[in-house]
Amino acid sequence: MSRGTAYGSLYVRSQDDALAATERQYIIKGLFCVGELSAIVAQPGAGKTFLGLYLAHQIALGRTTFGRRVKAVPVLYCSLEGEGGFENRTKAAIANYGKTINFRYIAQSINLFSDEANIGDLIKAILDIGAKIAFIDTLNRAMANGDENTPGDMGKFIRNIDKIRQATGAHMCIVHHFGKEHSRGPRGHSSFMGAADLVLEVEKQGDNSRIISIIKAKDDSAEQQHAFRLKVVELGKDSDSEPITTCAVYEVPPTSSAQTKRKTKALTPELQAAANELRDLFINNPATLVVSPIPGMREVPCVLKKKTLNRWIETGRLDIESDNTDDRKRKKTAAEKHAQRLRNQLKDHGKIGMTKKYVWLIDDVFGQPDNTGHSPDIPIFSKPN
């Protein structure tokens, strides 16, 4: 594929280059592709590490997974939360799925936030074993002394993950936690969700059943689901002759009653109307920009935050009209506070991303795909009004 015309480190490509481009190289079809970024997110105890380990073994073995085609490639799993427990899980995986030379792992702490040596060493390890996908379990442990709630720190972490992807061409899958409130989405700053090509959410259904929901996909259909169960596996006896146990993943057929629809917290009528008005703003606003709102995040259509306030004033949702100057100032201050509450609530519901300057939609969640499978177009302009 042509890289286009070079301008220093930049390459300008034509439409002919796009037509000649090869298709994305899948690892698990419709989920993981070479060179991309994904996340497996769940609350504690939901089984995200067991799922990550299962997917890693299935990839290493090249076995069909959840009805999806899989290409056998070398895999590197980085377990940053301890050696003993992970090795027991690996033994259970070998016993239940089979042994393969394509699976390698690291079971120690790794700093992918500020320690350049760890980043360089991980790049060398991925290149040396030829891994096409690496799992980082978990984001919090990989950030070391960074703060996952701070946009600057999260942006730096994403940039470091991008360095690894660009240097190795490998897919990076990050295992991550939900916050205390499920409706508020994954823990930490929303820029991580914005940067990911794929997000898989794991939810606990009863003692052993789990639901996997595809809540974000790059060019594929989101909102699909798969199901699995955790089966207790006995590995032997300890020095006290008591059983050593762990768990292994077993897929559940899609027709099983264990696979239920993913529950989402509905928007209030006011929030839904405000969300629809924001979406209309993106469609009709010549001030829509394609920018990277947070360092390290991919470019997305954005509007300046003040435009959302103006939009809600235009629709009559927020009222600042008055013949009295002081009263108008008071009403405008109240409208600004109301607009901020609306933005915060929409962000908490996972509908928008937001910084001090920009607002962007998350995967056009306010619209429905048309019969071609594409979401409604949001026109993009080069300059604000």
Secondary structure, DSSP 8 states (H G I E B T S, - for coil): ----EEETTEEE--HHHHHH-----EEETTTEETT-EEEEEE-TTS-HHHHHHHHHHHHHHT--BTTB-B----EEEEE-S-HHHHHHHHHHHHHHH---TTEEEEES----SS-HHHHHHHHHHHHHHT-SEEEEE-HHHHTTTS-TTSHHHHHHHHHHHHHHHHHH--EEEEEEEB-SSGGG-BSS-THHHHH-SEEEEEEEETTTEEEEEEEE-SSS-SS-EEEEEEEEEEEEE-TTS-EEEEEEEEEE-TTSTT----------HHHHHHHHHHHHHHHH-TT-EEE-SSTTS--EEEEEHHHHHHHHHHTTSS----SSHHHHHHHHHHHHHHHHHHHHHHHHTTSEEE-SSEEEESTTTTS---TTS--------SS--
